[in-house]
Amino acid sequence: MTIIRLDSTRLLRRQRFGFEARAAGRDFDDPRLEVHYPPHLELEPEHLDVDLFVDVPQKRISGTVTNRVRARRGGPRTLELDAVDFDEVRVADPDGHVLRWQYDGRKLRITWEAPFAAGEVRRAAVSYQVTEPTSGLYFSMPDAAYPQQACYAASDHETERARHWLPCIDLPNVRTQLDFHLRAEARLTILANGRLLREETHADGTKTAHWQLTQLCPSYLACIAIGDFTMAEDGAVEDGEQRIPLAYFSSREHTPADLLRTFGRTGDMMRWLTRKLGMPFPYPKYYQFALPGMGGAMENISLVGWGDGLVQNEALAPEARWTVDQINVHEMAHSYFGDAVVCRDFAHAWLKESWATYIEQVYREDNASREEADYVYYTNAKYYLEEADEAYQRPIVTRRFKTSWDLYDAHLYEGGACRLHTLRRELGDETFWAAVRDYLQRYDGRVVETDDFRAVLEAHSGRSLGKFFDQWFRQKGYPDLKVTFNYDGEQQQGTFTIVQQQAGDDGSGPVFELATELSWTTAGETHTLPIRLTAARHTFVIAMPREPEMVRFDPAHAALHKLTFDPGRALLRRQLTDAPDIIGRIQAAHVLAKSGKRRSVQAVVDAYAAEPFWGVRREMAEALGAAEHETAVAGLAHLLTIEQDPMVLAQLIQAAGQYRDGPIRDALLRRLDDGLPPVAMQNAYRAVGAQRQAAPWQRLAEAAETPSFNGIAQGGALLALGEARQAAAAPLLRQATGYGAAPNRVRPAAVLALAQLGKGLEQKQAREDLVALCIDLLRDPWHEMRWAAARALRVLRAPEALTAVEAFGRSLSAQEQVAVERIAAALRQADKVDGSAAKKQLEDLQTKVRKLEEMVEKLAAQVNPAGNGETAATG
């Protein structure tokens, strides 16, 4: 299933394993959590030679991977590699050094008889095979149920998943050069990191491709992609003395035109980025592939991988192009931040992910408009604050976590990006960018920690930044500011009071130091006052000969913070229409819509109709959707009739769908009659489904059985049937879950819709049947379906499925298991209410006891068939 929310890249980032981005259950304060450090590297791998036959039809790899290692000091003898669930393992030293080895299914321990001398180089050749790896390397093949299904084998490793098919030290501070000798069917395209040196065709219908990467590469950035691909070449970028070829690949489902429509701005992005960072592109090519069943987007060196849900046809492009470009420049930024300059361990992963996210904002600033850049900053802050307020708070830099994948959250991406913007505003553009360019050049090809970046900034600025990094990166939380304003006409002065609420009434919380501005507008003229917050409470009294028409805190958005500021309805209405910055207009819209006052809510409706920037209209729609006011309902119904911008329609429809209302239903149906782009159509189906008994059952049923591009509209119709909560939908949804009964892209939507429907089922047998179906789907051939079934069981609060969910978790990689453990924890919590899991376990135990009793009776009969105490003879 592909459900796309085109307001950010965050959903794509978190879709890797098919579970929600918001990590309920993560607790970075738990003192029982392991504190993680990078491994010792007395013997350091420096080169991998990967010589493998990739049998795509059999979903198997076999061959030999040779690690070349160098001793940093004399004396060590043992190299330990990550290698999970390998078969037929053998290890040898190609140069004849005597060694022994042990393998326990997870770690391969290789010990040479003679110790290494300092600087000595040896090789360890690991021969093995792996069939259908648990993670890291993914296979897809056509079958009887899906004869047009994609044919490929492709890798995706972040954060620690290379170990499931590649014997290596699977942590980022180990970086090697790579030579791939990959053999596969001759009809298939073979891609890997680096430069293609040669291809050789063999008499048995296979071929071998030799790809070589001379730059150092950590395991999580190594990549192969082999399959029956559509290809679109896109010329090359001339970058100084080098020429960087560009090409894009997908399954045969998509056309070269689709690929160029999707990725065709890549060359312009590269030309901009190399100028911005003052550094040539670090790698010999820039290829991208997009495949079904892959998650998110991944910055593999010179070979970026995507899920293909955002490959665009002509209908999807107007909605998706902006988001795809954001992801595209994000992944390209990793070529510098993360690929060329590698974080030493995951505690410092913000040095790559926060930076790549911030580059999205900088790209819009330089290539689009201040409005678009501000909108990226606003949405980044919004998503970070949502996670910090509703789920958990953690330091950006932390070694305490259950799995490294837990760090890949809104703190790491959006929260870190906003902190980089705060840092840039603190130092000024000239100093900041000069330091960034120096940092990249100084550490090119090396590993870094947070203090390395800080030291370069200090060298360029002359500033001591230890306090800044401690408060913004090494402690959890953010400035939660409550601002009030009062004007005294008699004294002709205005008073701003600023309270850092996170400090707490008892002063036990942190106090942030930040530089920003106050502004006020009188007689059309805006005045600003620079201020620096250093305490939990500040009061600023300012001479104002006239009462201001608009007052603002941090109007230039210099520092990350959460703001509570209601200066009064009249001032907010002025800000709603006259603020020169989009964030000011958005802030006013949210405060006014939340007020519950008819005039204020109507002001937002009226401002929407006159607002020129699409991002502000998105946020105004969201504010109206949350207003819970009849004026908002009427306003949204009207706005549905006039909005035509594909960049806004999906969000406006989603907001309108928050209300069950006849005029909104009618407006949505008219828009569906007139035709909508795919994501807007998906949201429209879900919005009319949310009308429950008033939902157009027949129309939704027809749409749920109609295939659509990337499954977007069809998936929305299936989900809508669940949201309608009409029992008549159950047979259709149940049928759509079957393997081969509907496109794999949309089958997960069917089981999630059934879960929504099942929450309202009163008949015990019907619910039990639904839970049983979900348990069966935990073994479905399609991995996204298995994840959807696990999520559905959580929605159903089905503790009787606990044993099956735990078994599903055991079949996964370590970082995926953590997500299943959280689903299981939710089921245990549900069991505290009805105890059904305990009942199920008791029934299972009783069944096992009965079977054991039967086995004992049979054995006794074999031993003494006569039943007379004598032993029976055996032949």
N, C-alpha and C positions, 0 to 999 in steps of 0.2 A: 504494500500500500504506500502510496506517495501522498502525504498530506503536507502541503506547502503553505507556510505563512511567510509572505514576502516582505515582512517588516524587518527581517534581520537574517543573519546566517546561523543563528544560534540553534534552531531546530535541526538543521543539517549536521551541525557539529555533534549533537547529542544523539543522533539517530543510529549510531554505529551498531548498537546491540539491541535496538528496538525497545528501549525503555525510556521513560520520561526524563527530561533534562533535570528537572528539579529533584534533587537527591534527598528525598525524605529519608531520614535515618542516618545520614552522615553526621558524624560527631567528631570534629577535629580536636575537641577538648578532652576526649576520653584518655585518661592517663595510661590505660592499658594498650593503647595503640603503639605499634612499633615505631621507633625513630630510625629513619632510613639514611644511610650514607653510601657514597660510591664505593665500589669494591677496590681491594688492593690490586695493583697491576705490576707485580714483580715480573711476571711473564705477560707481555702485552701483545695481543694480536695486531699485526700491521697489514696483513693482506689475506683476503679470502679468494680462493679459486673454487667456483661453484660449477661443477660438471655434472649435470643432471639430465635424465630423460624425463620429460613431463608428458605423461600419458593422460591426456585430457578425457577421453572417453571412459577410462577406468578410474579416473580421479586419483591418480597415483603419481608419485615422483620416486625416482630411484637413481642412485649414482654415488658420487664421492665429492665431499667438500673438504678442501685442504686449508687449514689455518696455518699461516706462517707467523711465528711468534718471536719476539725479541726479549731477552732478559735485561731488565733495568739494573740488576745487580747480580753478583755471583752467588750461587748457592741454591736457588729454587729448582725444583724438579717437577712440580705438579701444576697442571693447567686444568681448570674446571670450566666446562662449557654447559650452557643451557641447551637441552635437547629433550623435548617432551613427546613421549609416546612414539618413539622411533622403533622400527622393526629391522631385524637382521643386521644389527650393528656390528661393524668390525672397525678396528683402528690400527693404523700402521704408520711408521715413520718412513717416508719415501727415501730418505737418505741413509737408512740402515741403523739409526740409533735404537738401542733396545728400550722398549717401553712396555708397560702393562696398563690395563684400563679396567674401569668398573662403570657399570651403567645401571641406574635404578629406575629408569623410566622418566626421570626428570632432569637429572644431572649426569653428565659424562665426565668422569674423573680420569685424567690421563697423567701417568707418572713415568718419567724417564728414569732409567737406571742410574745414569750419570748426571750429576748436577750441572746446571748451566754456568758458563763463565759470563761475567758482565759483558753485555753487548752481543752475546752469541745469538745466532738465529737458527731455529729448527722448525720443522714442519710436522703437523699431525694430520693425516688423511683419514677422514671419517667416511666410511661407506655405509649406506643404510637405505631404507625405503620407508615411505609414509603413504598410507592410503586414507583419503578423506580426512585431512588434518582437522583437529578440533577447532582451530582458529588460525589466523595469520595468512593462510593460503586457501583461496576459495575456488571451487569448481562449479561449472554449470554446463549441462548438456541437454540437447533435445531428448525427449522420451515420448512414449506413446500418448501420454496425457497432454503434453505440450510439445508438439513436433516443431514449432517455430522458436522454441526457447533458445536463448543465447548459448553459444559454445565458447567457453573460455576457462582459463586458470589465471587467477590474478591475486597478488598479495596485498595485504593492508595490515600494518604491524603496530601502529601506535596503541598503547605505549610499550608493552612487553609481550608481543605475540609472534615475533620472528622465530622464537624458540620452538614453535610447533612444526616447523619444517626445515629450519636452517640451524645447524649446530654452531653456536656463537656465544659470546658473552653479551647477553641481550640487555644492555644498559647503555645510556648515551655517552658515557665518557670513554667507551671503547670504540675507536673509529679505524676503519681499515680501507685500503684500496680494494677494488673489486674487479675480478674477471669472471664473467658468466659464459659458460659453454653450455647452451641450452638446446636440447634435442627434442623435437616434436614433429607431428605430422607436417609434411611439406606444404600442405595447403594453408596452414595457419600462419598468422603474423606472430613474430617473436620479438618482444620488447623488453628492455631492461635499462638500468641506470647507465649513463655515460654515452660512449660513442660506439657505433657498430663498426667493427673491424672487418668482419667477413661473414658470409653465409655459405655453407657447403651442403649440397643436396646428396642424399645417399640412395643406394639402389633399392632399399626396403621401403621407399615412400616417405622417409623422414628427412629432416634437414637439421643442421646445427648452426646456430647463430652465436657469434662471439662478440659480446659487448664488454667494453672496458671502461672503468671509471678510475682515473688516476688521482682524483681528489679523495680526501678521507671521508668516510661515510659511516655513521653509527648504524646499528642493525635496524633501528625502527624506520630508517629512511631508505633502506635497500628495497628494491621492487622489481618484480617481473610481471608481465602481462602477456599471455599467449592466447590467441583465439582467432575465430573467424570474424574479422573486424571490417567495418566501414572505415575508410581513411579519408581525411581532408587535409591536404597540404596547404600551408598558409605563408609560403615564402620564408623569409629569414630577416632577422634584425642585424644590421651592420653595426657592430659595437667596437669601434676602434679598429684593431687589426683582426678581430675575430668576426665570424659570421655564425649567428645562432639560428639554426633551422627551427621552424615551428610546424607542428602537425598535431592532428586531433583524431581520436579513434573511438569507435563505439561498436555495439553489436549491430547486426544487420537490420535491426528494427528502425534505425535512424539513417538519414541520408547525409551525404557530404554537405548539402545546403543547411541541414539542421545543425551540423557541427560548426560550420562557419558562422551561422547566425548566433550560436551560443558563445563561441570562443573567439570570434573575429576581432575583438579589440585587444587581444593579447599583445600583439606587436607594439601598439601604441603605449600600452602599460609598461612594457619592458623599456622602451626608449625613455619614458618619463622617470621610471624608478632608477635607472642607472645614472641619469642626470641628477636626480634628487640626492642620491647617496654618494655621488662622486666616486663610483667604483664600477669597473666593468662587470658584466654578468659573469658569475663564477663558474658556469658549467657549459659543456659543449653543445647542448641542444635544450629545447624546451618543448616536450611532448605532453599531451594530456589525453587520458582515456576515461570514458564514462560508461559504466556497465550496470545492468540491473542487479539488485541484491547487494551491491557494495554500499557502504554507509558514508555519508558526509563527503568531505573532500580532504585529501591527504597530500602533503607537500613532499613526496618522495623526490629525491634529488634527480632533477632533469626529466622526471616521469611522474607527473601529478595524477593521482587517481581520484575519480568522482563516482558517486552514485549517479545514475542517469535520469533521475526524476526531474532535473532542471534542464535537460537537453530540450531545446525549444523548436517547436514548429511555428508557423506564422501566427497562429492564434495565441499561443502562450507567450511569445516574445514581449509584447507590450507590458505584460504583468511581471515577467521574470527577469528581463534583461538587467535591470538595476541591481537586483540581488545577486545575480550570477556574476556581474562585474565586481561586486564587492568581494565575493568569495574568490574570484580569479586573482584580484590584486592581493588579497590576503595570502593566498598560497604562494604567489610569486615573491612576496616580501620574505617568506620563509627561506628563499634561496640565500638570503643574507642572514636574517635573524632566525637561527635554528639549524640551517644546513651548513653554511660556510662557517658561522660562529655558533658553536654547539654548547648548550647548557651542560655543565659538568654532571649534574644529576637533577632529578625531577623537582627538588626543592626550589630550583631556580628556573623552572619551566616558563615563568612569566617573561624571561628575557627573549623567548621566541613567540609565545602566544599573545601576550599583551602587546608586543611590538607589531606583530602581523595585524592584529585587530586595530591598532592605532593607525597603521598605514592606510587602512580603509578610509578613515576620516581625512588624513592628509591628502590622499588621492582626490577626494571630492573637493577639497579646498583648492587644490592647484588646477584641477581639470573641469570643474563644474561651477560651483558657486559657494559663497559663504553659507547660504541657506542649507544646501545639501550637507556641507561639512558639519554645521551646527546640528542638523537633524541626526547625523550619525552619532555625534557626541551625546545628544539628548537620549537617544534610544539605548546607547551603551550604558549610560548612567541609570536609566530606568530598569533595565534588566538586572544589572548588578544590585541595585537597591531592593528590587523584588526578592531576589534570592537571599540577601542579607537580612531582610525583615521577616520573610515568611518561612525560611528553611534553616539557615545557620549563618554564622559569621566565622571567618578564619583569617589568619594572616596570609597575605599573598605569598610570602616566603615561609614555608614550613616544612619540616622533615617528618612531622607526625601525621601519618595517614595509614589507612588500611591497605589500599592499593593505589598505585600511582595514577590510575584512571580517575580516581576520586578527585584529583586536583583539577581535572579538566572541566571546569565549571564557569559560572558567570563571574566569579572572583578573578579567575585566571585570565579570561578573555576580556570581557567588558570592564570589569573593575580595574584591572591593571592598565588597560588602555586609557581610562579616565585619569588615572594617576600619572601616566606619562604626559598627558596634556597639562595637568596641574604643574608638573615639573618643568615642562617647556615654558609655561607662562611665568613661572618663578625665575627662570634663568634668562629668558629672552631668546628670540629666534636665532640671532647670530651666534651666540655662545652655544646654545643647545645643538644646533645642526652641525656646527664645526666639531663639537665633541662627539656626536654620533658618528660622523664620517671617520674621525680618528679612531674611535672604538672599533668600527668594522674593519678598518685597514690593519690596525694593530693586532687584532685577534683572529684575523682570517686564517682558517684552517686549525684553530685551537679551541679548547674548551674554556668556558667562562663561568664565573659565579657573580652574584649580585654586586659584590664589592669591587670587582674588576670594572664594571660599568660606572659605579659611583666614583672610583678613583679617577677615571678619565674625565668625568664631568667636573670634578674638583680641580683637576689640573687646568682645565680651560676656563673655569669661572672664577677661580680663587676663593670659592665659597666652601665652607665646611658643611657637608651635606649629610653627616651622620644622623643628625636629629630628623631631618626630612625623611630619610630612608627608614629610620626606626619607626616613626609614627605612621607612615603611609604604607610600608611594605612588610614590616616585621611585627606589627601589632594588628589585632583584628579591629574591625569597626571603621567608622567614617564620621565626619562632622554632621550631626543631626541638629540643624539650626532652626530655632524659632525666632522670627523677627517680628517686631511690632513697630508701628509708626503712629505718632500723634503730632498734630499741628496745633500750635498755640497762636491764634490770630492776634491776641493782645500783645504777646511778647514777640510776635513775628519770627517764630523759630519752630523748626521741626525736630522731633526727637526720634531717633532709631534706637531700639533696644534689641540686642542680639544675645541669645542664650544658646550655649552648646548643650543640648539636652542629653547627649550621650554621657556627659560628665556626671549626671545624676545629682539629686538633691544633696546627697552626702559627700559629693566630690570623689567618689570611688572610681568613676570611669575616666577614660583618657580625655585630655584636652588637646585639641589640634591647634597648631599654629598655621595660619594661612593668610595670604595676601589677596585682597579683592577690592571692590569699589562699592560705594553707594551712589545712587543717582536720583535726581529729581528734576522734573520739567515744570517750568512756569512760563506762561506767555509764549509757549512754543519753543522755548530755549532750554536745552538740557545741560545740567551741571553735574559734575562727578567729583567725588572725594575718595582718593585712595585710602584704604584702611588696612590694618594688620590685626588679626585676631590672635591673641596670646593667652586669653583667660576664658573661664567658663561663662562670663557675662561681661558685656560691654554696652555702654550707652554713649551715643554720639548726638550732641545738640548742635544744630546747624542753623545759622541765620537764614531766614527765608522771608523776604519782604511781602511775598504773596503766597497764598495757599497753593500748593503744587497740584498740577493736573495728573501727574503720574509719578510714582516713587518706586524705585527698584533696588534690590540687593543683588550684587554680582551680575550686573547687566552684560558684561563681556564674557561671563562664564569662565572665570580664571581658575576656579578650584572646585573639585568634586565635593558635593555636599547634598544632603536632603534638606529641602526648604519648606517650612511652614510659614506662610506670610499672607495675611489677609488685611490689606490696608484699608479696605472698605469697598463697597459695591461700585461707587462712582469711579474711583480710581482704577478698579479692575476692569470696568467696561471700557475705559479709555485705553488701558494697556492692551485689551483684547483686540482692538482695531488699529491702534497707533504705535504700538511697540515696534521699533525698527528691526528687531531680531525675532526670529521665529520662536525661540524658546520662551521669550516673554509672552508672546501671544498664546502659546500652548499652556503655560503656567496659569494664565488668567482664565483660560477656558476650563481647565480642570477645577479651579476653585469656584468659579461661578456655577458650573454645572452641578457641583456637589452641594451648593447652598440650599437647594430645595425651594428657592424663590422663583416664581413664575417669570418675573421680568429678567432675572439673571440667566435662567435657562434659555429663554427666548433670545437673549442677547447672543448666546453661543450659536443658536440656530441661524440667526441673521448674519453673524460674522462668518459662519461656514460658507454661506452663499456668496460672500464677497471675497473670501480668502484666496489669494493667487497661488500659494505654494501647497503642493499636494501633501507634503508631510504634515503640515499643520492641519489640513482637513482630516487626515487619518486620525490624528490625536483628538480633534474636536469630536469626531464620530465616536471614538472610544469613550470620551467624557460623557457624551449624551447617552451612550449605551449603559453606562453605570449610574446615571442620574436617578433612575427610578422615579420619574416624574412624568405626568401626563403631557406636559409641554414638550418634553424630550421625545415622547412617543409620536406625537403629532408631527414634530419637526423632522424626525427620522423618516417617517412615512413620506413626507414631502421631499426631503433630500434624495430619497431613492428615485424619485421621478426626474431629477435634474442632473444628477452626477453622471458624467460620461468618461471620466479619466480612468483608464485601466489601472493606474497606480494607486487608486483610492477605492475603487468599487468593492473589492473583496473585503477591505476593512470596514467600509460603511455597511455592507450587508451583514457582516459578522456582528457589528454593534446593534443593528436593528433586530437581529435574531435573539437578542437578550430579552425581548418582550414578546409575550403572547397577545397579539392584538390584531383585530380584523383588518384595519387599514394597512398595517405593515404586511400582513399576509397577502393582501390583494396587490400591494405595490410590488412585492417580491415575485408573485406569479406573473404580473405584467412584464417585469424585467426578464424573467425566464422565457416568456413568449417572444419577446423582442430579440433574444439572443444575448449571451454573455460570454466573455472570455473564460477559459477553463477554471481558474481558481475562484473567480467570482461566482461561477456556476456551482462549483463545489460548495461554497459557503451559502449560496442561495438555497440549494437543496437542504442543507443542514438547518438553515434558518426556518424554512417552511416545515421541516420535520419537527422542529422544536415547538410548533404550534399544537402538538399533541393531537387531540381529537379532531381539530380543524385541519390537520395536515392532509394534503392531497394524496391519499394512499395510492391510487392507481398510477398517478403520474410518477411518483417516487419509485414504485415497483418497476415500471417500464424503464426508467433511467438506471435502476440498479442492475438491470439485465442487458444494458447497452454498453458495449466496450467503448472506451474513450482514450484519447492520447495520454500516454503515461498513467492511465487509470485515474486521472484527477477527478473528473466529473462523476464517473461511475463509483469511485470510492466514496465521494461525498453523498451520493444517493443511498448507498448501503448504510452509511453511518446515520443518515437522516431517518431511515426506517427504524433504527434502534431508538433514536431520540423521540420518535413519534409515540413510542410505547404502545403500539397497537399489536395485539397478540396475533393478528392475521399475518403479520410480517414474518413470524418465526419460521414457517416452512421454507420460504424463499431464502431467508438468511442462512438457515441451516444447510440448504442445498449448496449455496455459494461457498461454504467453507470446504467443500469436498475437493480433493486434489484432482484437477482437470475440469472441474465444474465451472470455474471462473478464472480470469487471468490471475496469475500469482500476485501481481501488483495490488489487487483489490481484495483478495481473500482475507487478509488480516482485518480489513474494515468490516467484513461480515461477522467475524467472531467477536470483535469489539462491539459491534452493534447488538449482537445477541446478548452480550454482557449487560449493556444498558437496558435492553428489554427485560432481561432476567431479574434485574433489581426490583422490578415491580410485580414479578410473578407471585401469585398467592397460592397456586397449586403446588404442593410439595413435590409431586412426581415430575411435573414439568421442569422445576428447578433442578431436581436431581438428574434428569436427563441432560440438561444443559451443562451441568458441571461435569458429567461423564463425557460429554462430547469434547469439552475443553481439555480434559485429562488425556483423551485419545489424541488430540491435536498437539500435545506436547511431544509427540513422536512423528509429526508430519515431516515429509521430505523437504519442505521449504523452510529454511531457518527463520525467516521473518514471521512465518505462521506460528512456529513454536513459541517465539517471543510474544506474539499477540495473544496466544492461548494463556501464557503465564500472566500477562497483564489482565486478561479477562477474568481469570480466577481471583485476582486481587480485587477487581471491581465487584465481583460477585460475593466477596467476603466468604469464600468457600474453604473453611478449615479442613473439611474432609478430603481436600485435594493436597494437603500438606506433604504427604509422603511422595506423591507423584511429582510435585514441584521440586522437592529436595533432590529427587532422582534426576530430574532435568538439569538442575544446577550442577550435579556431579559430572555431567557430560560436557561441561563447558570449560573454557579457559579460566585461569584464576581470576582475572580482572572481570570477566563476565559473571563468575559465580557470586561475586559480591552483590550484584544487582538482584540475583535470584534469592540470595540470603535475606535481602530486605523485603522482597515479596513474601517469603516464608515467614518473616517476623510479623508482617501485617496479618497473615493468616492465623498465626498463633494468637495475636491480639484478638482477632475475631472469635477464636475458639474460647476465649475467656468468657464470652457471652453465652455461647450455646453448647460448648463442649463436644461438638461433632467430630473433631479430629481425634479426640481421645476415644470416642465411641468407635470410630473407624479403625483405629489402631488395635483396640480390644477385639473387634470382629476379625481383623486380619490375624491376630495372635491366636484366637480360638480356631480359625481355619487351619493355621499351621500346625497347631497341636493335634487336631483331628487327622491331618495328613501324616504326621509323625506316628500317631497311634496305629494308623492303617499300615504304614511301612513296617512297624515293629511286629504287627500281627502276621504280615506276609513273611517276614524273615523267620519268625518263630515257626510258621508252617513249613518253611523250607528245611529248617534244622530238624524238626520233629514232626513229620507229616502224620505219623500215627497218633501223635498226642500222648505217647506212653512213657515219655521221659528218656527214650533211647535216641541216639544220634543217627540221623539218616546217612546212608552212604552216598558218596559223590564220585563221579567218574573223571 
